[in-house]
Amino acid sequence: LVEIFPEDRASFEQNAADYTVKLDELDNKFQRIVDNGKRKTIVFGDRFPLRYFADEYGLDYYAAFPGCSEQNEASSATVAFLVDKVKSEEIPVVFKIEMSSSKLAQTIANEAGAKVLTFHSAHNISVDDFNAGATYVDIMEQNLTVLEEALQ
């Protein structure tokens, strides 16, 4: 952008610096939540497009489907395994990702005595969020809250 609009260089550079500070603050908050968490395991009754996130913060994870799998239904063995994992580790939250059905996550949570919360992969936002001007930072702030609850 600086090459195209050199007269706006100072503004672009300041905006980039300000945004970098926000991202660093998010990173530090996520690390603090993980470091202070009672547990280090998260469970997704859904697809799991968050491998890099889990690796970055040293989280163990279990999911009904690997990555962004196109599978529609988890096997009964997978569901039973996830229910047992949530029960045995007393995990209070089963996650689902944004804009997906919560049916599988709800089934696992109901059987295990947990609750379902949404963890945003930041791949999609709803029309309402878009119209409200939701940003990546806003979405990640929501994730901070639900992750903290899941790790306590």
Accessible surface in RSA format (square Angstrom, percent):
REM  Atomic radii and reference values for relative SASA: ProtOr
REM  Chains: A
REM  Algorithm: Lee & Richards
REM  Probe-radius: 1.40
REM  Slices: 20
REM RES _ NUM      All-atoms   Total-Side   Main-Chain    Non-polar    All polar
REM                ABS   REL    ABS   REL    ABS   REL    ABS   REL    ABS   REL
RES LEU A   1   133.11  74.1  96.39  69.0  36.72  92.3  96.39  67.7  36.72  98.8
RES VAL A   2    37.85  24.9  36.16  32.7   1.69   4.1  36.16  31.4   1.69   4.6
RES GLU A   3   168.67  96.8 139.25 105.4  29.42  70.0  59.37 114.8 109.31  89.2
RES ILE A   4   123.45  70.2  99.94  74.5  23.51  56.7 104.93  75.6  18.52  50.3
RES PHE A   5    87.80  43.9  87.80  54.4   0.00   0.0  87.80  53.2   0.00   0.0
RES PRO A   6    82.12  59.9  70.96  64.7  11.16  40.6  71.43  59.0  10.69  66.5
RES GLU A   7   134.40  77.2  93.68  70.9  40.73  97.0  70.91 137.1  63.50  51.8
RES ASP A   8    58.23  40.8  55.54  55.3   2.69   6.4   7.79  18.3  50.44  50.3
RES ARG A   9   123.73  51.9 123.45  62.9   0.28   0.7  39.25  53.6  84.47  51.2
RES ALA A  10    79.68  73.3  69.10 106.6  10.58  24.1  74.00 104.2   5.68  15.0
RES SER A  11    59.15  50.0  49.26  65.7   9.88  22.8  33.16  70.6  25.98  36.4
RES PHE A  12    52.46  26.2  47.19  29.2   5.27  13.7  48.82  29.6   3.64  10.4
RES GLU A  13    88.35  50.7  80.29  60.7   8.06  19.2  40.61  78.5  47.74  39.0
RES GLN A  14   102.08  57.1  98.82  72.2   3.27   7.8  39.87  84.9  62.21  47.2
RES ASN A  15    90.07  62.1  85.15  82.3   4.92  11.8  25.51  61.4  64.56  62.4
RES ALA A  16    59.14  54.4  49.43  76.3   9.71  22.1  58.04  81.7   1.10   2.9
RES ALA A  17    51.22  47.1  41.90  64.7   9.33  21.2  49.80  70.1   1.42   3.8
RES ASP A  18    67.24  47.1  63.07  62.8   4.17   9.9  22.97  54.1  44.28  44.2
RES TYR A  19    92.41  43.1  91.14  51.9   1.27   3.3  79.88  60.0  12.53  15.4
RES THR A  20    72.12  51.3  72.10  73.1   0.02   0.0  47.95  64.4  24.17  36.5
RES VAL A  21    82.19  54.1  81.19  73.5   1.00   2.4  82.08  71.3   0.11   0.3
RES LYS A  22   103.54  50.5 101.76  62.4   1.78   4.2  46.39  41.8  57.14  60.9
RES LEU A  23    65.03  36.2  60.44  43.2   4.59  11.5  60.89  42.8   4.14  11.1
RES ASP A  24    77.50  54.3  76.66  76.3   0.84   2.0  20.36  47.9  57.15  57.0
RES GLU A  25    86.99  49.9  85.83  64.9   1.16   2.8  30.14  58.3  56.86  46.4
RES LEU A  26     8.17   4.5   7.94   5.7   0.23   0.6   7.99   5.6   0.18   0.5
RES ASP A  27    59.42  41.6  57.82  57.5   1.61   3.8  16.23  38.2  43.20  43.1
RES ASN A  28    79.73  55.0  76.54  74.0   3.20   7.7  11.21  27.0  68.52  66.2
RES LYS A  29    71.61  34.9  70.82  43.5   0.79   1.9  41.47  37.3  30.13  32.1
RES PHE A  30     5.85   2.9   5.85   3.6   0.00   0.0   5.85   3.5   0.00   0.0
RES GLN A  31    63.84  35.7  63.84  46.7   0.00   0.0  35.21  74.9  28.63  21.7
RES ARG A  32   130.30  54.7 129.36  65.9   0.94   2.2  60.25  82.3  70.05  42.5
RES ILE A  33    21.00  11.9  18.12  13.5   2.88   6.9  20.99  15.1   0.01   0.0
RES VAL A  34     3.37   2.2   3.37   3.1   0.00   0.0   3.37   2.9   0.00   0.0
RES ASP A  35    91.79  64.3  65.53  65.2  26.26  62.1  24.02  56.5  67.76  67.6
RES ASN A  36   107.83  74.4  84.13  81.3  23.69  57.0  28.03  67.5  79.80  77.1
RES GLY A  37    13.88  17.1   0.00   N/A  13.88  17.1   0.00   0.0  13.88  31.1
RES LYS A  38   153.28  74.8 114.05  70.0  39.23  93.4  82.61  74.4  70.68  75.3
RES ARG A  39    26.43  11.1  19.79  10.1   6.64  15.8  19.33  26.4   7.10   4.3
RES LYS A  40    74.80  36.5  70.59  43.3   4.21  10.0  66.42  59.8   8.38   8.9
RES THR A  41    10.43   7.4  10.35  10.5   0.08   0.2   0.00   0.0  10.43  15.8
RES ILE A  42     1.99   1.1   1.13   0.8   0.86   2.1   1.99   1.4   0.00   0.0
RES VAL A  43     0.09   0.1   0.00   0.0   0.09   0.2   0.00   0.0   0.09   0.2
RES PHE A  44     0.29   0.1   0.29   0.2   0.00   0.0   0.29   0.2   0.00   0.0
RES GLY A  45     1.35   1.7   0.00   N/A   1.35   1.7   0.00   0.0   1.35   3.0
RES ASP A  46     5.69   4.0   4.45   4.4   1.24   2.9   1.91   4.5   3.78   3.8
RES ARG A  47    63.52  26.7  63.52  32.4   0.00   0.0  18.45  25.2  45.06  27.3
RES PHE A  48     5.74   2.9   4.26   2.6   1.48   3.9   4.26   2.6   1.48   4.2
RES PRO A  49    29.73  21.7   2.94   2.7  26.79  97.4  10.54   8.7  19.19 119.3
RES LEU A  50    16.40   9.1  14.03  10.0   2.38   6.0  16.40  11.5   0.00   0.0
RES ARG A  51   131.88  55.4 130.69  66.6   1.20   2.9  34.45  47.1  97.43  59.0
RES TYR A  52   193.61  90.4 189.42 107.8   4.19  10.9 141.97 106.7  51.64  63.7
RES PHE A  53    32.57  16.3  24.91  15.4   7.67  19.9  30.39  18.4   2.18   6.2
RES ALA A  54     0.04   0.0   0.00   0.0   0.04   0.1   0.00   0.0   0.04   0.1
RES ASP A  55    79.21  55.5  54.69  54.4  24.53  58.0  30.36  71.5  48.85  48.7
RES GLU A  56   118.55  68.1  94.43  71.4  24.13  57.4  27.52  53.2  91.04  74.3
RES TYR A  57    19.80   9.2  15.36   8.7   4.44  11.5   5.46   4.1  14.34  17.7
RES GLY A  58    54.25  66.9   0.00   N/A  54.25  66.9  37.81 103.8  16.44  36.8
RES LEU A  59     8.60   4.8   0.00   0.0   8.60  21.6   0.14   0.1   8.46  22.8
RES ASP A  60    82.19  57.6  79.12  78.7   3.07   7.3  12.77  30.0  69.43  69.2
RES TYR A  61    66.32  31.0  52.45  29.8  13.87  36.1  36.38  27.3  29.94  36.9
RES TYR A  62    68.12  31.8  64.23  36.5   3.89  10.1  35.34  26.6  32.78  40.4
RES ALA A  63    27.49  25.3   4.91   7.6  22.58  51.4   4.91   6.9  22.58  59.8
RES ALA A  64     9.47   8.7   0.00   0.0   9.47  21.5   0.00   0.0   9.47  25.1
RES PHE A  65     7.80   3.9   7.33   4.5   0.47   1.2   7.80   4.7   0.00   0.0
RES PRO A  66    98.20  71.6  86.00  78.4  12.20  44.3  95.32  78.7   2.88  17.9
RES GLY A  67    33.51  41.3   0.00   N/A  33.51  41.3  26.53  72.8   6.98  15.6
RES CYS A  68    82.17  62.2  64.31  71.7  17.86  42.0  34.79  88.1  47.38  51.1
RES SER A  69    22.09  18.7   8.10  10.8  13.99  32.2  16.62  35.4   5.47   7.7
RES GLU A  70   157.18  90.2 139.66 105.7  17.52  41.7  66.94 129.5  90.24  73.7
RES GLN A  71    93.00  52.0  83.40  61.0   9.60  22.9  38.32  81.6  54.68  41.5
RES ASN A  72   132.39  91.3 101.05  97.6  31.34  75.5  27.57  66.4 104.81 101.3
RES GLU A  73   147.84  84.9 130.15  98.5  17.69  42.1  46.53  90.0 101.31  82.7
RES ALA A  74    21.32  19.6   0.09   0.1  21.23  48.3   1.90   2.7  19.42  51.4
RES SER A  75    62.90  53.2  47.23  63.0  15.68  36.1  52.59 112.0  10.31  14.4
RES SER A  76    98.41  83.2  83.24 111.1  15.18  35.0  54.10 115.2  44.32  62.1
RES ALA A  77    75.14  69.1  61.94  95.6  13.20  30.0  70.52  99.3   4.61  12.2
RES THR A  78    39.94  28.4  35.34  35.8   4.60  11.0  14.10  18.9  25.85  39.1
RES VAL A  79    28.42  18.7  28.42  25.7   0.00   0.0  28.42  24.7   0.00   0.0
RES ALA A  80    53.26  49.0  46.37  71.6   6.88  15.7  52.97  74.6   0.28   0.7
RES PHE A  81    97.60  48.8  92.60  57.4   5.00  13.0  96.91  58.8   0.68   2.0
RES LEU A  82     1.53   0.9   1.53   1.1   0.00   0.0   1.53   1.1   0.00   0.0
RES VAL A  83    13.97   9.2  13.97  12.6   0.00   0.0  13.97  12.1   0.00   0.0
RES ASP A  84    87.24  61.1  84.95  84.6   2.29   5.4  26.56  62.5  60.68  60.5
RES LYS A  85    39.12  19.1  36.35  22.3   2.77   6.6   6.80   6.1  32.32  34.4
RES VAL A  86     1.18   0.8   0.35   0.3   0.83   2.0   0.35   0.3   0.83   2.3
RES LYS A  87   108.22  52.8  92.70  56.9  15.53  37.0  50.50  45.5  57.72  61.5
RES SER A  88    89.26  75.4  49.84  66.5  39.43  90.8  53.01 112.9  36.25  50.8
RES GLU A  89    64.41  37.0  48.69  36.8  15.72  37.4  30.79  59.6  33.62  27.4
RES GLU A  90   127.23  73.0 112.77  85.3  14.46  34.4  43.77  84.7  83.46  68.1
RES ILE A  91     4.50   2.6   0.34   0.3   4.16  10.0   0.34   0.2   4.16  11.3
RES PRO A  92    45.01  32.8  35.68  32.5   9.32  33.9  42.44  35.0   2.57  16.0
RES VAL A  93     0.76   0.5   0.22   0.2   0.54   1.3   0.22   0.2   0.54   1.5
RES VAL A  94     0.00   0.0   0.00   0.0   0.00   0.0   0.00   0.0   0.00   0.0
RES PHE A  95     0.20   0.1   0.20   0.1   0.00   0.0   0.20   0.1   0.00   0.0
RES LYS A  96    31.03  15.1  31.03  19.0   0.00   0.0  19.90  17.9  11.13  11.9
RES ILE A  97    21.16  12.0  21.16  15.8   0.00   0.0  21.16  15.2   0.00   0.0
RES GLU A  98    10.46   6.0   5.78   4.4   4.68  11.2   6.57  12.7   3.89   3.2
RES MET A  99   118.24  61.2  67.43  44.6  50.81 121.0  70.48  59.9  47.76  63.3
RES SER A 100    32.38  27.4  14.01  18.7  18.37  42.3  22.91  48.8   9.47  13.3
RES SER A 101    83.63  70.7  56.88  75.9  26.74  61.6  57.51 122.5  26.12  36.6
RES SER A 102    42.23  35.7  37.94  50.6   4.30   9.9   6.38  13.6  35.86  50.2
RES LYS A 103   159.33  77.7 151.93  93.2   7.40  17.6 100.59  90.5  58.75  62.6
RES LEU A 104    38.09  21.2  33.94  24.3   4.15  10.4  36.39  25.6   1.70   4.6
RES ALA A 105     0.00   0.0   0.00   0.0   0.00   0.0   0.00   0.0   0.00   0.0
RES GLN A 106    72.28  40.4  72.28  52.8   0.00   0.0  31.02  66.0  41.26  31.3
RES THR A 107    59.87  42.6  55.74  56.5   4.13   9.8  38.40  51.6  21.47  32.5
RES ILE A 108     0.00   0.0   0.00   0.0   0.00   0.0   0.00   0.0   0.00   0.0
RES ALA A 109     0.07   0.1   0.00   0.0   0.07   0.2   0.00   0.0   0.07   0.2
RES ASN A 110   100.49  69.3  71.91  69.5  28.58  68.8  25.68  61.8  74.81  72.3
RES GLU A 111   108.10  62.1  93.58  70.8  14.51  34.6  18.30  35.4  89.79  73.3
RES ALA A 112    16.84  15.5   0.00   0.0  16.84  38.3   1.48   2.1  15.35  40.7
RES GLY A 113    72.18  89.0   0.00   N/A  72.18  89.0  37.03 101.6  35.15  78.7
RES ALA A 114    19.04  17.5   0.14   0.2  18.90  43.0   3.99   5.6  15.05  39.9
RES LYS A 115   100.34  48.9  96.91  59.5   3.43   8.2  56.83  51.1  43.51  46.3
RES VAL A 116    30.60  20.1   9.85   8.9  20.74  50.0   9.85   8.6  20.74  56.3
RES LEU A 117    37.03  20.6  33.54  24.0   3.49   8.8  37.03  26.0   0.00   0.0
RES THR A 118    40.67  28.9  32.56  33.0   8.11  19.3  17.28  23.2  23.39  35.4
RES PHE A 119     2.10   1.1   2.10   1.3   0.00   0.0   2.10   1.3   0.00   0.0
RES HIS A 120    23.00  12.6  22.93  15.9   0.07   0.2  13.43  13.8   9.57  11.1
RES SER A 121    13.27  11.2   0.79   1.1  12.48  28.7   0.21   0.5  13.06  18.3
RES ALA A 122    36.56  33.6   8.59  13.3  27.98  63.6   9.34  13.2  27.22  72.1
RES HIS A 123   114.10  62.4  81.29  56.5  32.81  83.9  49.35  50.9  64.76  75.3
RES ASN A 124    72.80  50.2  64.24  62.1   8.56  20.6  11.03  26.6  61.77  59.7
RES ILE A 125    56.76  32.3  37.95  28.3  18.81  45.3  39.42  28.4  17.34  47.0
RES SER A 126    39.77  33.6  37.67  50.3   2.11   4.9  33.29  70.9   6.48   9.1
RES VAL A 127   110.60  72.8 105.76  95.7   4.84  11.7 107.89  93.7   2.71   7.3
RES ASP A 128   112.91  79.1 106.30 105.8   6.61  15.6  30.30  71.3  82.61  82.4
RES ASP A 129    43.78  30.7  43.45  43.2   0.34   0.8   0.68   1.6  43.10  43.0
RES PHE A 130   142.49  71.3 133.21  82.5   9.28  24.2 133.85  81.2   8.64  24.7
RES ASN A 131   110.31  76.1  74.34  71.8  35.97  86.6  30.09  72.4  80.22  77.5
RES ALA A 132    88.48  81.4  45.69  70.5  42.79  97.3  58.67  82.6  29.81  79.0
RES GLY A 133    47.79  58.9   0.00   N/A  47.79  58.9  34.22  93.9  13.57  30.4
RES ALA A 134    27.60  25.4   8.19  12.6  19.41  44.2  11.99  16.9  15.61  41.3
RES THR A 135    68.16  48.5  61.79  62.6   6.37  15.2  64.99  87.3   3.17   4.8
RES TYR A 136   104.10  48.6  94.04  53.5  10.06  26.2  59.18  44.5  44.92  55.4
RES VAL A 137    22.62  14.9  22.62  20.5   0.00   0.0  22.62  19.6   0.00   0.0
RES ASP A 138    63.33  44.4  59.65  59.4   3.68   8.7  16.19  38.1  47.14  47.0
RES ILE A 139     6.73   3.8   6.73   5.0   0.00   0.0   6.73   4.8   0.00   0.0
RES MET A 140    14.99   7.8  14.99   9.9   0.00   0.0   8.05   6.8   6.94   9.2
RES GLU A 141    66.08  37.9  62.53  47.3   3.55   8.5  31.45  60.8  34.63  28.3
RES GLN A 142    84.49  47.2  78.62  57.5   5.87  14.0  40.43  86.1  44.06  33.4
RES ASN A 143     0.14   0.1   0.14   0.1   0.00   0.0   0.00   0.0   0.14   0.1
RES LEU A 144    10.97   6.1  10.81   7.7   0.16   0.4  10.95   7.7   0.02   0.0
RES THR A 145    90.93  64.7  85.58  86.8   5.35  12.8  61.78  83.0  29.15  44.1
RES VAL A 146    22.27  14.7  22.21  20.1   0.06   0.1  22.27  19.4   0.00   0.0
RES LEU A 147     0.00   0.0   0.00   0.0   0.00   0.0   0.00   0.0   0.00   0.0
RES GLU A 148    82.99  47.6  82.99  62.8   0.00   0.0  11.05  21.4  71.95  58.7
RES GLU A 149    67.04  38.5  57.70  43.7   9.34  22.2  32.55  63.0  34.49  28.2
RES ALA A 150     0.62   0.6   0.62   1.0   0.00   0.0   0.62   0.9   0.00   0.0
RES LEU A 151     0.00   0.0   0.00   0.0   0.00   0.0   0.00   0.0   0.00   0.0
RES GLN A 152    88.22  49.3  73.03  53.4  15.19  36.2  49.09 104.5  39.13  29.7
END  Absolute sums over single chains surface
CHAIN  1 A     8981.0       7441.4       1539.6       4833.9       4147.2
END  Absolute sums over all chains
TOTAL          8981.0       7441.4       1539.6       4833.9       4147.2
